[in-house]
Amino acid sequence: MPEPADVAAVAERLRLLADPTRLKVLCALVQGESDVACLAELAGAGVAAVSQHLAKLRLAGIVRPERHGQHMVYELIDPGVRDLVASLLQPPTPAVPPRVSPAAKARR
């Protein structure tokens, strides 16, 4: 079993990612870097709100800002978060029924 502190840290990270606007921003950033205005449009939120979400993600070490000319561009830099969000974007796989052995079938 993991240590309680490790479990608490994972739970806190999941809470950070569970916000719908932040999750939309991260989904967009999985596709590549973007500026705040574009992220706000994709997330369906205001620029100020998305900026606040990006600040939280930056403080958590999940995204990194980079100046490109007159504006800031954000990049998703946490590989674990990238993999998690990318897996959430995949279509769900159909459930595979459990295999029943011939002996178990005969007992039915």
ABEGO torsion letter per residue (X at the ends): XBBAAAAAAAAAAAAAAABAAAAAAAAAAAAEBBBAAAAAAAAGBBAAAAAAAAAAAAAAGABBBBBBEABBBBBBABAAAAAAAAAAABBBBBBBBBBBBAAAAAAX
